[in-house]
Amino acid sequence: MSQAADVLAAFRDVVGSEHVLVADDARALASQDVYRAGSLPLAVLRPQSTADIAQLVRLARAERLAVHVRGGGMSYTDAYLPQHTHSIVLDMRGLDRVREIVADDHIVTAEAGCTWAALDAAVAPRGLRARFWGPMSGALATLGGGFSQGAATFGSARHGSSASTALDFEVVLGDGSILHTGRAGNAARPAFFRPYGPDLTGLYTGDAGALGIKTAVTLQLEQRPGAQGSLSFAFKDFTTMRA
C-alpha cells in the first residue's frame, strides 16, 4: 500500500491531484469500451500536455506499471482495456487543442485527444475539412483513437482509412522520449503526402497504441464542398437491387 501511495503521490506532482482519479466509478468507466470491461487500474490519469505524458511514462516504467491509453471510449476492440490491476489508464481528453492550421498548405496539427467533431469545427470557417473526417462516433471519438485503430467512415470512399491522411505523429515512446514520425514534424524539411516510408508514420497507424502514445497528429485537409445532396433508392426485390 505504501508503494502504491508513493507512486500516486508522484503522479499528483506531475498533473495535480484533480487529474489523478482513484474512485471505483472513475476507474471502472475508464477500463471499459463499448462492449467489454477490463480490470480496474491503479488510477486514471488525465495529462494536459505531451510533457505530462512523458513524465508519467517514466514514472510508470520505473514502477513497472502497464500503461493503457484511452481517448473517447468509443472503441469496441478491447485495445486499451487493462489486463490487471498493476496498471494505469491515461485519459487523453485533456490534450484536445488544435495547434496549427496551415490553410494554404491544407495541413492541420491537432492533439490526440481532440475529437473529430472539434477538428471539423476548427477548420470549417476556413472552407476546409479533413480528407478523412472521422468515424460515425466522431462527436466523442478522438483523433488518437481513430488513427490508432484504422478508423474508416467519412471520407473513406475517396481517400481510404484515417491512415491515408496522416503526415506525422508526435509519439511518446516507452522510455519517455518524444518521436516525430514524419517530415511534417520537422519545420526544416518539407512534408510529403503518403502514409508509408521512408518515414515511420505508417508504422503507427492501426497499432492500437502498442508502439507508443500518440500525443498529436498532422493530417491533410481539402476544400470543403460548396454544396451537397443525397439520393435514396428503393427496390422491390434483391435481384433488382443487385443488378
Secondary structure, 3 states (H helix, E strand, C coil): CHHHHHHHHHHHHHHCHHHEECCHHHHHHHCECCCCECCCCCEEECCCCHHHHHHHHHHHHHCCCEEEEECCCCCCCCCCCCCCCCEEEEEHHHCCCEEEEECCCCEEEEECCCEHHHHHHHHHHHCEEECCCECCCCCCCEHHHHHHCCCCCECHHHHCCHHHHEEEEEEECCCCCEEECCHHHCCCCCCCCCCCCCCCHHHHCCCCCCCCEEEEEEEEEEECCCCCCCCCCCCCCHHHHHC
